[in-house]
């Protein structure tokens, strides 16, 4: 995470942010996510059945990949100085483009699309995030993520 002034934050609109490190997605993580969300579809949790599908293996839940944006944001997010809190505000767009097969490595690329000061000291950020799958042509995910930052 990088702390910046209000002016630096505003000047960062349109700029590419820091790319994250690679992150491995394994079967244990997929199974734990299935347990938490009660989504036990076989393509996620049954390696033998999933091997018979066009995917050839189990795949991560799309929402697991989406949930990892919070982890990835620790690398690319710009925080306005004197920050009191930052909250997830939602998404303008989320697309699951390609499956994340078990034992794949993924990383995120981000670009700050917009910063709007809604009220004095309240900044709405729109960040385009693409989750890349190592060795794959298509990304796993493309999202336009909204976050609200409140400065002191």
C-alpha positions in Angstrom: 0.0 0.0 0.0 1.2 3.4 -0.9 0.1 6.6 0.9 -0.3 9.7 -1.4 -1.5 13.3 -1.1 -4.9 14.3 -2.4 -3.2 15.9 -5.4 -1.1 12.8 -6.1 -4.3 10.6 -5.9 -6.1 12.9 -8.4 -3.1 12.9 -10.7 -3.0 9.1 -10.7 -6.2 8.8 -12.7 -5.5 6.9 -15.9 -2.3 5.4 -14.6 -1.3 1.8 -14.3 -0.7 0.8 -10.7 1.8 -1.8 -9.3 1.3 -5.4 -10.6 0.9 -7.9 -7.8 3.1 -11.0 -7.1 1.9 -14.3 -8.4 -0.5 -16.2 -6.1 -1.1 -20.0 -6.3 -4.6 -21.3 -6.0 -4.7 -24.9 -4.7 -7.5 -27.4 -4.0 -7.4 -26.8 -0.2 -8.3 -23.1 -0.8 -11.1 -24.1 -3.3 -12.5 -26.6 -0.8 -12.4 -24.1 2.1 -14.2 -21.5 -0.1 -16.8 -24.1 -1.0 -17.4 -24.8 2.7 -17.8 -21.1 3.6 -20.1 -20.4 0.7 -21.9 -23.8 0.6 -21.1 -24.0 -3.2 -20.1 -27.6 -3.6 -20.6 -27.8 -7.4 -18.5 -30.8 -8.5 -16.3 -28.7 -10.9 -14.8 -27.1 -7.8 -14.6 -30.0 -5.3 -14.6 -33.3 -7.1 -11.3 -33.8 -9.0 -12.3 -37.1 -10.6 -15.6 -35.8 -12.1 -14.0 -32.4 -13.0 -11.3 -34.2 -14.9 -13.9 -35.4 -17.3 -15.1 -31.9 -18.1 -13.7 -29.6 -20.8 -11.7 -27.9 -17.9 -9.8 -31.2 -17.3 -9.5 -30.4 -13.6 -11.3 -28.6 -10.8 -11.5 -24.9 -11.1 -11.7 -22.1 -8.5 -15.0 -20.5 -7.9 -15.3 -17.2 -9.8 -16.3 -15.6 -6.5 -13.1 -16.9 -4.9 -11.0 -15.2 -7.6 -13.1 -12.0 -7.0 -12.6 -12.3 -3.3 -8.8 -12.3 -3.8 -9.0 -8.8 -5.0 -8.8 -7.7 -1.4 -5.5 -9.5 -1.0 -4.2 -8.1 -4.3 -5.2 -4.6 -3.4 -2.6 -4.5 -0.7 -0.1 -4.2 -3.5 -1.7 -1.7 -5.8 -4.0 0.5 -3.8 -3.2 4.1 -3.3 -4.4 5.5 0.0 -5.0 9.2 0.5 -3.0 10.6 3.4 -4.6 11.0 6.7 -6.9 8.1 5.9 -9.4 7.1 8.6 -11.0 4.2 6.7 -11.4 2.6 3.3 -14.4 0.5 2.4 -15.5 -1.7 -0.4 -18.3 0.2 -2.2 -19.1 -2.5 -4.9 -18.5 -3.0 -8.6 -19.6 -1.3 -11.7 -18.6 -4.4 -13.7 -17.4 -7.9 -13.1 -16.7 -10.5 -15.8 -15.4 -14.0 -15.3 -13.6 -14.6 -18.6 -11.5 -17.8 -18.1 -11.5 -20.5 -15.5 -8.7 -20.6 -12.9 -7.7 -24.3 -12.8 -6.5 -25.8 -9.6 -2.8 -25.2 -9.0 -2.7 -22.2 -11.3 -0.9 -19.0 -10.5 -2.7 -15.7 -10.8 -1.8 -12.0 -10.3 -3.6 -8.7 -10.7 -3.0 -5.7 -12.9 -4.8 -2.5 -12.0 -5.4 0.9 -13.4 -7.0 3.8 -11.6 -10.0 4.9 -13.8 -11.5 7.7 -11.7 -11.3 9.6 -8.4 -14.3 11.7 -7.3 -14.3 13.7 -4.1 -18.0 13.1 -3.1 -17.8 15.2 0.1 -14.8 17.0 1.6 -12.3 14.2 2.5 -14.4 11.4 0.9 -12.9 9.9 -2.2 -14.6 7.4 -4.5 -12.1 5.4 -6.5 -12.9 3.4 -9.5 -10.2 0.9 -10.3 -10.0 -1.5 -13.3 -8.6 -4.8 -12.2 -7.6 -7.6 -14.4 -6.6 -11.0 -12.9 -4.1 -12.8 -15.2 -3.6 -16.6 -15.2 0.0 -17.5 -15.7 0.5 -19.1 -19.2 -3.0 -18.3 -20.4 -4.0 -15.9 -23.1 -7.3 -14.9 -21.5 -7.6 -13.3 -18.0 -9.6 -14.9 -15.3 -11.4 -11.8 -14.4 -12.0 -8.2 -15.3 -13.6 -5.8 -12.8 -14.3 -2.2 -12.2 -14.1 -1.9 -8.5 -15.4 1.0 -6.4 -13.8 1.9 -3.0 -14.5 4.8 -0.7 -11.7 6.4 1.2 -12.4 8.8 4.1 -9.6 11.1 5.2 -9.4 12.9 8.6 
